[in-house]
């Protein structure tokens, strides 16, 4: 998948997870900009992303994520 495809799939995952069908994300989107994206939801979102993309992240990787762009980059490095 290329970066655009990853972002598109990630958008769908986030729309479903947060139950916000109109949610639009950019690479600079952070948790503070999405209703309901708190520390507990972050864990659930990461699990949903891992399942969708068939990857597993380390705790260090998850802690390093500040924006959607960071997550896309991480997924790119995993060659999803």
C-alpha atoms as an extended CHARMM CRD file, in Angstrom:
* protein
*
        80  EXT
         1         1  UNK       CA              0.0000000000        0.0000000000        0.0000000000  PROA      1               0.0000000000
         2         2  UNK       CA              1.1460000000        3.5040000000       -0.6700000000  PROA      2               0.0000000000
         3         3  UNK       CA              0.7600000000        6.3910000000        1.7540000000  PROA      3               0.0000000000
         4         4  UNK       CA             -2.5540000000        7.5480000000        0.2330000000  PROA      4               0.0000000000
         5         5  UNK       CA             -4.0420000000        4.0520000000        0.4160000000  PROA      5               0.0000000000
         6         6  UNK       CA             -2.9100000000        3.6840000000        4.0290000000  PROA      6               0.0000000000
         7         7  UNK       CA             -4.5230000000        7.0210000000        4.9370000000  PROA      7               0.0000000000
         8         8  UNK       CA             -7.7580000000        6.0380000000        3.2010000000  PROA      8               0.0000000000
         9         9  UNK       CA             -7.9480000000        2.7100000000        5.0400000000  PROA      9               0.0000000000
        10        10  UNK       CA             -6.9760000000        4.3780000000        8.3030000000  PROA      10              0.0000000000
        11        11  UNK       CA             -9.7350000000        6.9620000000        7.8440000000  PROA      11              0.0000000000
        12        12  UNK       CA            -12.2940000000        4.1600000000        7.4690000000  PROA      12              0.0000000000
        13        13  UNK       CA            -10.9470000000        2.4130000000       10.5870000000  PROA      13              0.0000000000
        14        14  UNK       CA            -11.1440000000        5.6210000000       12.6000000000  PROA      14              0.0000000000
        15        15  UNK       CA            -14.6250000000        6.4970000000       11.3250000000  PROA      15              0.0000000000
        16        16  UNK       CA            -15.8480000000        3.0750000000       12.4020000000  PROA      16              0.0000000000
        17        17  UNK       CA            -13.9660000000        3.0130000000       15.7020000000  PROA      17              0.0000000000
        18        18  UNK       CA            -15.0670000000        6.4780000000       16.8320000000  PROA      18              0.0000000000
        19        19  UNK       CA            -18.5070000000        6.0750000000       15.2400000000  PROA      19              0.0000000000
        20        20  UNK       CA            -18.0820000000        9.3510000000       13.3380000000  PROA      20              0.0000000000
        21        21  UNK       CA            -18.9410000000        8.5930000000        9.6840000000  PROA      21              0.0000000000
        22        22  UNK       CA            -17.9780000000       12.0780000000        8.5310000000  PROA      22              0.0000000000
        23        23  UNK       CA            -14.5840000000       12.0550000000       10.2820000000  PROA      23              0.0000000000
        24        24  UNK       CA            -11.8990000000       13.4450000000        8.0140000000  PROA      24              0.0000000000
        25        25  UNK       CA             -8.2620000000       13.0590000000        8.9750000000  PROA      25              0.0000000000
        26        26  UNK       CA             -5.0250000000       14.5580000000        7.7350000000  PROA      26              0.0000000000
        27        27  UNK       CA             -1.4590000000       13.6800000000        8.5540000000  PROA      27              0.0000000000
        28        28  UNK       CA             -1.4360000000       16.3890000000       11.2180000000  PROA      28              0.0000000000
        29        29  UNK       CA             -4.5700000000       15.0940000000       12.9750000000  PROA      29              0.0000000000
        30        30  UNK       CA             -3.9270000000       14.3340000000       16.6470000000  PROA      30              0.0000000000
        31        31  UNK       CA             -5.9950000000       12.8680000000       19.4530000000  PROA      31              0.0000000000
        32        32  UNK       CA             -6.9140000000       16.3330000000       20.7040000000  PROA      32              0.0000000000
        33        33  UNK       CA             -8.7690000000       16.9870000000       17.4410000000  PROA      33              0.0000000000
        34        34  UNK       CA            -11.0260000000       13.9100000000       17.5260000000  PROA      34              0.0000000000
        35        35  UNK       CA            -13.9710000000       13.6410000000       19.9100000000  PROA      35              0.0000000000
        36        36  UNK       CA            -13.5590000000       10.6030000000       22.1310000000  PROA      36              0.0000000000
        37        37  UNK       CA             -9.8770000000        9.9940000000       21.3720000000  PROA      37              0.0000000000
        38        38  UNK       CA             -8.4980000000        9.7310000000       24.8880000000  PROA      38              0.0000000000
        39        39  UNK       CA             -5.8500000000        7.4170000000       26.3230000000  PROA      39              0.0000000000
        40        40  UNK       CA             -8.2630000000        4.5130000000       26.7490000000  PROA      40              0.0000000000
        41        41  UNK       CA             -9.6460000000        4.9060000000       23.2260000000  PROA      41              0.0000000000
        42        42  UNK       CA             -6.0690000000        5.1300000000       21.9170000000  PROA      42              0.0000000000
        43        43  UNK       CA             -5.4170000000        1.5560000000       23.0220000000  PROA      43              0.0000000000
        44        44  UNK       CA             -8.5800000000        0.3330000000       21.3160000000  PROA      44              0.0000000000
        45        45  UNK       CA             -7.7490000000        2.2590000000       18.1530000000  PROA      45              0.0000000000
        46        46  UNK       CA             -4.2660000000        0.7510000000       17.9930000000  PROA      46              0.0000000000
        47        47  UNK       CA             -5.7600000000       -2.7400000000       18.3540000000  PROA      47              0.0000000000
        48        48  UNK       CA             -8.2120000000       -1.9810000000       15.5170000000  PROA      48              0.0000000000
        49        49  UNK       CA             -5.3780000000       -0.6920000000       13.3300000000  PROA      49              0.0000000000
        50        50  UNK       CA             -3.2290000000       -3.7430000000       14.0950000000  PROA      50              0.0000000000
        51        51  UNK       CA             -6.1020000000       -6.0420000000       13.1610000000  PROA      51              0.0000000000
        52        52  UNK       CA             -6.9600000000       -4.1820000000        9.9500000000  PROA      52              0.0000000000
        53        53  UNK       CA             -3.3750000000       -3.9870000000        8.7130000000  PROA      53              0.0000000000
        54        54  UNK       CA             -2.2960000000       -7.3800000000       10.1460000000  PROA      54              0.0000000000
        55        55  UNK       CA              0.6200000000       -5.8920000000       12.1040000000  PROA      55              0.0000000000
        56        56  UNK       CA              1.7330000000       -5.6820000000       15.7330000000  PROA      56              0.0000000000
        57        57  UNK       CA              3.2830000000       -2.6030000000       17.2830000000  PROA      57              0.0000000000
        58        58  UNK       CA              5.6660000000       -2.4470000000       20.2050000000  PROA      58              0.0000000000
        59        59  UNK       CA              4.8970000000       -0.2980000000       23.2250000000  PROA      59              0.0000000000
        60        60  UNK       CA              7.7430000000        2.0000000000       22.2200000000  PROA      60              0.0000000000
        61        61  UNK       CA              6.2540000000        2.4700000000       18.7480000000  PROA      61              0.0000000000
        62        62  UNK       CA              2.8080000000        3.2500000000       20.1550000000  PROA      62              0.0000000000
        63        63  UNK       CA              4.2480000000        5.7620000000       22.6380000000  PROA      63              0.0000000000
        64        64  UNK       CA              6.0680000000        7.5570000000       19.8040000000  PROA      64              0.0000000000
        65        65  UNK       CA              2.8560000000        8.3290000000       17.8950000000  PROA      65              0.0000000000
        66        66  UNK       CA              1.7450000000       11.9580000000       18.0910000000  PROA      66              0.0000000000
        67        67  UNK       CA             -0.1790000000       12.3650000000       14.8340000000  PROA      67              0.0000000000
        68        68  UNK       CA             -1.9510000000       10.3330000000       12.1910000000  PROA      68              0.0000000000
        69        69  UNK       CA              1.0610000000       11.0330000000        9.9580000000  PROA      69              0.0000000000
        70        70  UNK       CA              3.2980000000        9.2650000000       12.4860000000  PROA      70              0.0000000000
        71        71  UNK       CA              1.0050000000        6.2380000000       12.3430000000  PROA      71              0.0000000000
        72        72  UNK       CA              0.9830000000        6.2520000000        8.5360000000  PROA      72              0.0000000000
        73        73  UNK       CA              4.7950000000        6.3920000000        8.5180000000  PROA      73              0.0000000000
        74        74  UNK       CA              4.9560000000        3.4860000000       10.9520000000  PROA      74              0.0000000000
        75        75  UNK       CA              2.5870000000        1.4540000000        8.7730000000  PROA      75              0.0000000000
        76        76  UNK       CA              4.6200000000        2.3440000000        5.6800000000  PROA      76              0.0000000000
        77        77  UNK       CA              7.7660000000        1.0210000000        7.3590000000  PROA      77              0.0000000000
        78        78  UNK       CA              5.9030000000       -2.2390000000        7.9690000000  PROA      78              0.0000000000
        79        79  UNK       CA              5.2040000000       -2.5110000000        4.2150000000  PROA      79              0.0000000000
        80        80  UNK       CA              1.4790000000       -3.0090000000        4.6650000000  PROA      80              0.0000000000
